[in-house]
Amino acid sequence: MDKQEVRQAVWDALEDRGIARFPFPPHDRIPNFAGADEARDRLTETPEWESAETVKANPDAPQLPVRRAALRAGKTVYVAQPRLRDPDPFLRLDPAEIDDVDAATTVSGISEHGVPTAPEDVAGIDLIVSGSVAVRTDGTRIGKGEGYSDLEWAVLRELDAVDDGTTVATTVHELQVVDETASPADDEEPSPIEDAERLPEPDRHDVPLDLVVTPERAIRTGSDAERPAGVDWDALDGEKLADIPVLAERAPDTER
């Protein structure tokens, strides 16, 4: 199966089995799911969460509980602006400056309350919480297909705001864990992907996960996959460079 076939199978299963939650439909997005609050709770019980002072989180609905929990725990939260379209592409949410956490952590609230921040001004990130469409217990992650999460990592890695010591986690429903590993929900909700060996291998710019958290369990992947050391300039065409100011400014002269 290629990545898009995996995405489609997971989106369909979440919808058909009544697991998807607003916004609908779950397709073509990081899907929200029943149990997102419980997945957040399980994440907050981990030592990786406890020790993190600075968290980068995606802006999607299933990670809304994570963003709120981070601010309430006094953690600084960074969220990337859509498609990295702004010259200062990260929005900083400072818990000391926010009175209404619920309002500040919605998609519109992040734009209103977040402080635009250039990559070089992002504090060192201790924990990244990514949204996912599908994951494997070996740390392989499949997003919605646009590649921005991996680009955000690459930009921050160029500036040493993230490194091999940064924990990369995701919160998902058990149904999104699409390999052979048994789970508490398997009897009732079998994986939409029947043959784990048919799952696609990650691309060289994909960032592996250290921690996969579902409402039922926290899985330490033990991944030894190499993390991207920076931006893969050869994989970016001129149109994408032109659309993303932070890349256009930093591209090697030969790529401009």
C-alpha positions as CSV (number, residue, x, y, z in Angstrom):
1,M,0.0,0.0,0.0
2,D,1.2,3.5,-0.6
3,K,0.7,6.3,1.9
4,Q,-2.5,7.6,0.4
5,E,-4.1,4.2,0.4
6,V,-3.3,3.9,4.1
7,R,-4.7,7.3,4.8
8,Q,-7.9,6.5,3.0
9,A,-8.4,3.2,4.8
10,V,-7.9,4.9,8.2
11,W,-10.2,7.9,7.4
12,D,-12.9,5.5,6.1
13,A,-12.6,3.3,9.2
14,L,-12.8,6.2,11.7
15,E,-15.9,7.5,9.9
16,D,-17.6,4.1,9.3
17,R,-17.1,3.0,12.9
18,G,-18.3,6.2,14.5
19,I,-15.0,7.1,16.0
20,A,-14.4,10.4,14.2
21,R,-15.3,13.6,15.9
22,F,-15.8,17.2,14.7
23,P,-14.7,18.5,12.3
24,F,-16.3,16.3,9.7
25,P,-15.6,14.5,7.5
26,P,-12.3,13.1,8.9
27,H,-10.8,12.8,5.4
28,D,-8.0,15.0,4.1
29,R,-7.1,16.2,7.6
30,I,-5.5,15.1,10.8
31,P,-8.7,13.4,12.1
32,N,-10.2,14.1,15.5
33,F,-11.3,11.0,17.4
34,A,-13.3,9.8,20.4
35,G,-10.9,9.5,23.3
36,A,-8.6,12.5,22.5
37,D,-9.0,13.7,26.1
38,E,-8.0,10.3,27.4
39,A,-5.0,10.2,25.1
40,R,-4.0,13.6,26.5
41,D,-4.2,12.3,30.0
42,R,-2.0,9.3,29.2
43,L,0.5,11.6,27.6
44,T,0.6,13.9,30.6
45,E,1.5,10.9,32.8
46,T,4.8,10.3,31.0
47,P,8.2,11.6,32.2
48,E,8.8,13.1,28.8
49,W,5.8,15.4,29.4
50,E,6.7,16.1,33.0
51,S,10.2,17.2,32.2
52,A,9.3,19.4,29.1
53,E,9.3,23.1,29.6
54,T,8.7,24.0,25.9
55,V,6.3,22.1,23.7
56,K,5.6,22.4,19.9
57,A,2.2,21.2,19.0
58,N,0.2,21.0,15.8
59,P,-2.9,23.2,15.5
60,D,-5.4,20.4,14.7
61,A,-8.5,19.4,16.7
62,P,-7.3,16.1,18.2
63,Q,-4.4,17.9,19.9
64,L,-6.5,20.7,21.3
65,P,-6.6,19.0,24.7
66,V,-2.8,18.7,24.6
67,R,-2.3,22.4,23.9
68,R,-4.6,23.3,26.8
69,A,-2.9,20.9,29.2
70,A,0.5,22.3,28.3
71,L,-0.4,25.9,29.0
72,R,-2.2,24.9,32.2
73,A,1.0,23.1,33.3
74,G,3.0,26.3,32.7
75,K,4.7,25.1,29.5
76,T,5.4,27.5,26.6
77,V,3.7,26.3,23.5
78,Y,4.7,26.9,19.9
79,V,2.4,26.3,17.0
80,A,3.3,26.7,13.3
81,Q,1.3,29.1,11.2
82,P,-0.6,27.4,8.4
83,R,1.7,26.3,5.5
84,L,4.5,28.4,7.1
85,R,3.2,31.3,5.1
86,D,4.4,34.1,7.4
87,P,8.1,35.3,7.6
88,D,7.7,34.6,11.4
89,P,6.1,31.2,11.0
90,F,5.7,30.1,14.6
91,L,3.2,31.4,17.1
92,R,4.3,31.5,20.7
93,L,1.8,31.0,23.5
94,D,3.3,32.1,26.8
95,P,1.3,30.8,29.8
96,A,2.3,33.9,31.9
97,E,0.6,36.1,29.3
98,I,-2.6,34.2,28.7
99,D,-5.7,34.5,30.9
100,D,-8.2,32.4,28.9
101,V,-6.4,29.1,28.0
102,D,-9.5,27.7,26.3
103,A,-9.9,30.6,24.0
104,A,-6.2,30.9,23.3
105,T,-5.7,27.3,22.1
106,T,-8.4,27.1,19.4
107,V,-7.3,27.5,15.8
108,S,-8.6,31.1,15.7
109,G,-7.4,31.8,19.3
110,I,-3.8,30.8,18.5
111,S,-3.7,33.4,15.7
112,E,-5.1,36.0,18.1
113,H,-3.1,35.3,21.2
114,G,0.1,33.8,19.7
115,V,3.2,36.0,19.2
116,P,4.7,35.6,15.7
117,T,8.2,34.3,16.1
118,A,11.0,33.7,13.7
119,P,12.7,30.3,13.7
120,E,15.9,31.7,15.2
121,D,14.0,33.0,18.1
122,V,12.2,29.8,19.0
123,A,13.4,28.5,22.4
124,G,14.8,25.0,22.5
125,I,11.9,22.5,22.1
126,D,11.8,19.7,24.6
127,L,8.7,17.9,23.3
128,I,7.0,17.9,19.9
129,V,3.4,16.6,19.7
130,S,2.5,15.9,16.1
131,G,-0.9,15.1,14.5
132,S,-1.0,11.8,12.6
133,V,-3.4,10.0,10.3
134,A,-1.7,6.6,10.8
135,V,1.3,5.3,12.8
136,R,3.3,2.1,13.4
137,T,4.7,1.1,16.7
138,D,8.2,1.3,15.3
139,G,7.8,5.1,15.1
140,T,6.8,5.4,11.5
141,R,4.2,8.3,11.1
142,I,1.9,9.1,8.2
143,G,0.5,12.6,8.2
144,K,-2.2,14.1,5.9
145,G,0.3,14.3,3.0
146,E,1.4,17.9,2.8
147,G,4.7,17.5,4.5
148,Y,4.6,20.6,6.7
149,S,5.2,18.9,10.0
150,D,8.5,17.4,8.7
151,L,9.4,20.8,7.1
152,E,8.9,22.5,10.5
153,W,11.3,20.0,12.1
154,A,13.8,20.6,9.3
155,V,13.8,24.4,9.7
156,L,14.1,24.2,13.5
157,R,16.9,21.5,13.2
158,E,18.9,23.8,11.0
159,L,18.9,26.3,13.9
160,D,19.4,23.7,16.7
161,A,16.0,24.4,18.2
162,V,15.4,20.7,18.0
163,D,17.9,17.8,18.1
164,D,18.2,14.1,18.8
165,G,17.2,14.8,22.4
166,T,13.9,16.3,21.5
167,T,11.0,13.8,22.1
168,V,8.6,13.5,19.2
169,A,5.2,12.2,20.2
170,T,1.7,11.8,18.8
171,T,-1.8,11.2,20.2
172,V,-4.0,8.9,18.1
173,H,-6.9,6.4,18.4
174,E,-6.0,2.7,18.6
175,L,-7.5,2.4,15.1
176,Q,-4.8,4.6,13.7
177,V,-2.1,2.2,14.9
178,V,-2.0,0.1,11.8
179,D,0.6,-2.6,12.4
180,E,0.5,-6.1,13.9
181,T,0.9,-5.1,17.5
182,A,-2.1,-6.3,19.6
183,S,-4.0,-3.6,21.5
184,P,-6.9,-3.6,24.0
185,A,-9.3,-2.6,21.3
186,D,-8.3,-5.2,18.7
187,D,-11.2,-7.6,19.3
188,E,-13.8,-4.9,18.8
189,E,-12.0,-2.6,16.4
190,P,-9.5,-4.5,14.2
191,S,-7.1,-2.5,12.2
192,P,-8.2,-1.2,8.8
193,I,-4.9,-2.4,7.5
194,E,-4.8,-6.2,7.5
195,D,-1.2,-6.7,6.4
196,A,1.4,-4.7,8.2
197,E,4.1,-5.7,5.8
198,R,2.3,-3.8,3.1
199,L,2.7,-0.5,4.9
200,P,5.0,2.0,3.1
201,E,8.5,2.6,4.5
202,P,9.2,6.2,5.6
203,D,10.8,8.7,3.2
204,R,14.2,10.2,4.1
205,H,12.7,13.5,5.3
206,D,10.1,11.8,7.6
207,V,10.6,12.4,11.3
208,P,10.3,9.2,13.4
209,L,8.2,9.1,16.5
210,D,9.5,8.3,20.0
211,L,6.2,8.0,21.7
212,V,2.7,6.9,20.4
213,V,-0.1,7.6,22.8
214,T,-3.6,6.3,22.5
215,P,-6.5,6.4,25.0
216,E,-5.4,2.9,26.2
217,R,-1.6,3.0,26.2
218,A,1.7,4.9,25.7
219,I,4.0,3.1,23.3
220,R,7.8,3.9,23.4
221,T,8.8,3.0,19.8
222,G,12.5,2.5,20.5
223,S,13.0,3.9,17.0
224,D,16.7,4.2,15.9
225,A,15.7,5.7,12.5
226,E,17.9,8.7,11.6
227,R,16.3,12.0,12.0
228,P,16.6,14.6,9.3
229,A,19.6,16.9,10.0
230,G,18.0,19.8,8.2
231,V,16.1,20.9,5.1
232,D,16.3,18.5,2.2
233,W,16.7,21.3,-0.4
234,D,16.8,18.9,-3.3
235,A,13.2,17.7,-2.5
236,L,11.8,21.3,-2.7
237,D,10.7,22.8,-6.0
238,G,10.8,26.5,-6.8
239,E,7.1,27.0,-6.2
240,K,7.3,25.7,-2.7
241,L,10.3,27.8,-1.9
242,A,8.6,30.9,-3.2
243,D,5.5,30.1,-1.1
244,I,7.4,29.7,2.2
245,P,9.3,32.8,3.1
246,V,11.4,31.2,5.8
247,L,12.7,28.7,3.2
248,A,13.2,31.2,0.4
249,E,15.4,33.3,2.8
250,R,17.6,30.4,3.7
251,A,17.8,28.4,0.5
252,P,21.3,27.9,-0.9
253,D,22.1,30.4,-3.7
254,T,22.1,27.6,-6.2
255,E,18.4,26.8,-5.4
256,R,17.1,30.4,-5.6
